């Protein structure tokens, strides 16, 4: 059967160096630039940055990680305003918002009266909730 794909050798016919660049490039071992990871801080710096990456220490992956650290979710007042209809109201029409393990941040405005119980509040968020006629409590 006939070969339909031309070989690389055939494509380089008539070319002196067959894809090797300068004629001096393939002489001996003098054009390699080192063995292994040599030159990562000199002539192979960009290769190192792009493909090898930096060390774990540079990425913050080296050292102690506290297993008992608690990470709390955050919610802004805008997000709270959008979801306020999902929470129950008491007989005075005040929403009873309970969001455990969440910190309330002050982004946006709150227009409805709400009693908000959460892990924590930023100072501005507390101020805005009270300005809208609501109250805050920490859990």
Buried (B, 14 or more C-beta within 10 A) or exposed (E): EEEEEEEEEEEEEEEEEEEEEEEEEEEEEEEEEEEEEEBBEEEBEEEBEEEEEEEEEEEEEEEEEEEEEEEEEBBBBBBBBEEBEEBEBEEEEBBEBEBEEBBBBBBBEBEBBBBBBBBBBBEEBBEBBEEBEBEBEEE
